[in-house]
Amino acid sequence: MTARVLVVDRNAATRDAIAELLGEAADVAWCAPQAAAAQLRARGFDAVIVDGDAHAQVREIAATGARVVVIGDPALAMKCGAADAIARPFVGAELVLRVARAAGAADKLRRPRKSDVLVGTGAWIAELYDRIAMVAATDASVAIFGESGTGKELVARTIHTSSPRRDAPFVVVNCAAIPEPLIEDELFGHVRGAFTDATRDREGLLAAAHTGTLFLDEIGELPLPLQAKVLRVLQSQEFRRVGDDQDRRVDVRIITATNRDLEVLVARGSFRQDLYYRIAVFPLHLPPLRERPDDIPLLVHHFVHKYRGRLGKQIDGVSPGAIARFAAHAYPGNVRELENKVQQAMVVAAGRMVEDVDVTPPPRLGTGRVDLSRPFRELKHEAIDAFETAYLTELLRTHRGNLASAARAAGMDRKNLWALVIRHGLDRARFKG
């Protein structure tokens, strides 16, 4: 069955151009903006594409329950209730994926979670969607490279939901979060009697991902002995549970991600060269947020739309002053750090708009001047946050991400130190090595 798509545009020729881009995946109809609501009441559509000049109709169309994809200003589109948006210029592959995600119908397309929308504008996001479209239909191994917080898991999930495996499990394994003695059991499972507490057979996460996708996040943290076992899965689609004497077959696609330079790890001997070649068949590189500052306003509006329901806040938008404050941060934690700051601002916002006073401003220490127009408590918290972030960053760098060693040096309880690290959005994995 084909997805039904309505194009709302003043020019009927737009329908023909979009129909050509979508190909056989969609049955494309057209109407002028003023006729959109009537068309939707008369016929059901899986997705609606609205030209950016027709924003006045977006809110009305979205109110009917239709999934709207806007071609134009993404920030304005999301404020009007669009499900997704695509900025000009764009490539055909990006439009196909965004419409497919919005449509979610016809059994051949899967609707993603709202949090699974890739947000960005400009050439980098167009190229990323183009490359996702190239690789999603295949079973090629994908390696995603980028700093912590740049959205590597989101890209992996997008590849999965755009692939023929979309209806099968997407299983995430964070190789940095599972203690080394436990990761083999977590990944491959065990048989009864394999060790003292093994009172029954246990399926691992690899078996749980059968027919679907296994996402190995922070693959650079995987111990060398396990690297050989993962290599075997990639080569033969076979594995062996802990304590078992029989091999088992599995049908799984493996996507990996890392914030480490794997070529450096290979040169050091801490990462297998043959595994590196196997996982990096199709590499994807995600830029840090500091290299795409134009995305910050769009991301801010996206997170406001995402969290206002969860936080129970009736927030309609973000003031220009607040956007300026968000944009003034350096964001070493990338998009994840920005997401945290948006949530913080929403929590303290008193009205229906996030204002500049709600946004924690960037540190301004060492200037010798104090902004007396701002409350003492606000300035104090800002100074403390800036000090804690700087101190924790240097502490983790010095101790190469080793939390126990860092806690001893700081004279702190390990749990309290870990809570501070989490609060400030720092990923200790990036300090390792």
KAGIWO-V411969 format. One record per pair of residues at least 24 apart in sequence whose C-alpha atoms are under 7 Angstrom apart, sorted by the first residue. I is the first residue (numbers start at 0). GAP is how many residues later the second one is. D is the distance in Angstrom with one decimal. If there is no record, write none. Layout:
BEGIN
I_GAP_D ; I_GAP_D
END
This chain:
BEGIN
0_105_5.4 ; 1_24_5.3 ; 1_25_6.3 ; 1_104_5.9 ; 2_24_6.1 ; 2_43_6.1 ; 2_100_6.9 ; 2_102_6.4 ; 2_103_5.5 ; 3_24_6.2 ; 3_41_5.0 ; 3_42_5.3 ; 3_43_6.8 ; 4_24_6.3 ; 4_40_5.6 ; 4_41_5.9 ; 4_42_5.0 ; 4_43_5.6 ; 5_24_5.6 ; 5_39_6.5 ; 5_41_6.5 ; 5_42_4.7 ; 5_43_6.1 ; 6_24_6.5 ; 6_41_5.9 ; 6_42_4.8 ; 6_43_6.1 ; 7_24_5.6 ; 7_25_5.5 ; 7_28_6.6 ; 7_41_6.0 ; 7_42_4.8 ; 7_43_6.4 ; 8_24_6.0 ; 8_41_6.3 ; 8_42_5.5 ; 20_71_5.7 ; 21_74_5.7 ; 32_24_6.5 ; 36_24_6.1 ; 45_57_4.6 ; 45_59_6.1 ; 46_52_6.8 ; 46_55_6.0 ; 46_56_4.7 ; 57_24_6.8 ; 66_35_5.7 ; 66_36_6.7 ; 68_30_6.8 ; 73_224_6.5 ; 74_223_4.8 ; 74_226_6.1 ; 77_223_7.0 ; 77_224_6.8 ; 86_34_5.9 ; 89_36_5.7 ; 90_35_6.0 ; 90_39_7.0 ; 92_36_6.3 ; 92_37_5.1 ; 92_40_6.0 ; 93_32_6.1 ; 93_35_5.0 ; 93_36_6.0 ; 109_51_6.5 ; 109_56_6.9 ; 115_38_6.0 ; 118_180_6.5 ; 119_175_5.4 ; 120_174_6.2 ; 131_27_6.1 ; 135_24_6.9 ; 135_26_5.8 ; 135_27_4.8 ; 136_26_5.0 ; 136_27_6.4 ; 138_114_6.1 ; 139_141_6.7 ; 139_142_7.0 ; 140_112_7.0 ; 140_113_5.8 ; 140_114_5.8 ; 140_138_5.4 ; 140_139_6.6 ; 140_140_5.6 ; 140_141_6.3 ; 141_113_4.9 ; 141_114_6.3 ; 141_137_6.2 ; 141_138_5.9 ; 141_139_6.2 ; 141_140_4.8 ; 141_141_5.7 ; 142_112_6.0 ; 142_113_4.8 ; 142_114_5.5 ; 142_136_5.8 ; 142_137_5.0 ; 142_139_6.3 ; 142_140_4.8 ; 142_141_6.2 ; 143_112_6.2 ; 143_113_4.5 ; 143_114_6.6 ; 143_139_5.9 ; 143_140_4.7 ; 143_141_5.9 ; 144_112_5.8 ; 144_113_5.4 ; 144_114_5.9 ; 144_139_6.1 ; 144_140_4.8 ; 144_141_6.2 ; 145_112_6.6 ; 145_113_5.1 ; 145_139_5.9 ; 145_140_5.0 ; 145_141_6.5 ; 146_112_4.8 ; 146_141_6.4 ; 147_111_6.1 ; 147_185_6.4 ; 147_279_6.7 ; 147_282_7.0 ; 148_184_5.6 ; 148_185_5.0 ; 148_186_5.4 ; 148_187_4.7 ; 149_136_6.5 ; 149_138_6.0 ; 149_184_5.7 ; 149_185_5.6 ; 151_105_6.5 ; 155_99_6.7 ; 159_53_6.6 ; 164_46_6.8 ; 164_47_5.3 ; 167_43_6.0 ; 167_44_4.6 ; 168_40_5.4 ; 168_43_4.9 ; 168_44_6.4 ; 169_39_6.4 ; 169_42_6.0 ; 169_43_4.9 ; 169_44_6.1 ; 170_34_7.0 ; 170_38_5.7 ; 170_42_6.3 ; 170_43_5.0 ; 170_44_6.0 ; 171_42_6.2 ; 171_43_4.8 ; 171_44_6.3 ; 172_42_6.1 ; 172_43_5.0 ; 172_44_6.0 ; 173_42_6.2 ; 173_43_4.8 ; 173_44_6.2 ; 174_41_6.6 ; 174_42_6.0 ; 174_43_5.5 ; 174_44_6.0 ; 174_46_5.9 ; 174_47_5.7 ; 175_42_6.0 ; 175_45_5.5 ; 175_253_6.9 ; 183_42_6.9 ; 184_57_6.5 ; 187_52_6.8 ; 187_53_5.1 ; 187_54_6.9 ; 188_52_5.1 ; 188_53_6.2 ; 189_51_4.7 ; 189_52_4.3 ; 189_53_6.1 ; 190_50_6.7 ; 190_51_6.4 ; 190_52_5.8 ; 190_53_6.0 ; 193_48_6.3 ; 193_49_4.5 ; 206_43_6.7 ; 208_43_6.4 ; 209_40_5.8 ; 209_41_5.3 ; 209_42_5.3 ; 210_40_5.0 ; 210_41_5.2 ; 211_40_5.4 ; 211_41_6.4 ; 212_39_5.6 ; 212_40_4.7 ; 212_41_5.8 ; 213_38_6.7 ; 213_39_6.1 ; 213_40_4.9 ; 213_41_6.3 ; 214_39_6.0 ; 214_40_4.9 ; 214_41_5.6 ; 215_39_6.3 ; 215_40_4.7 ; 215_41_6.4 ; 216_39_5.7 ; 216_40_4.9 ; 216_41_6.3 ; 217_39_5.4 ; 217_40_4.3 ; 217_41_6.8 ; 218_37_6.2 ; 218_38_6.1 ; 218_39_5.8 ; 219_38_6.1 ; 219_40_6.3 ; 219_42_6.7 ; 223_46_6.7 ; 223_47_6.6 ; 230_44_5.6 ; 258_171_6.6 ; 287_46_6.1 ; 288_45_5.2 ; 288_46_6.4 ; 289_40_6.6 ; 295_31_6.3 ; 296_26_6.1 ; 299_42_6.5 ; 302_36_6.4 ; 302_39_6.8 ; 303_38_7.0 ; 313_38_5.8 ; 314_37_4.3 ; 314_38_5.5 ; 315_36_5.5 ; 315_37_5.8 ; 316_36_5.1 ; 316_37_6.4 ; 317_35_5.3 ; 317_36_4.7 ; 317_37_6.4 ; 318_34_6.6 ; 318_35_6.1 ; 318_36_5.4 ; 320_34_6.6 ; 320_35_5.0 ; 321_32_6.6 ; 321_33_5.1 ; 321_34_3.8 ; 321_37_6.3 ; 324_31_6.4 ; 324_34_6.5 ; 324_36_5.9 ; 325_33_6.9 ; 327_34_6.3 ; 328_33_5.3 ; 332_92_6.2 ; 332_93_6.3 ; 336_88_5.7 ; 388_35_6.4 ; 391_29_7.0 ; 395_32_6.7 ; 395_35_6.2 ; 396_34_5.3 ; 399_31_5.0 ; 399_32_4.5 ; 399_33_6.1 ; 400_27_4.9 ; 400_28_6.2 ; 400_30_4.9 ; 400_31_4.9
END
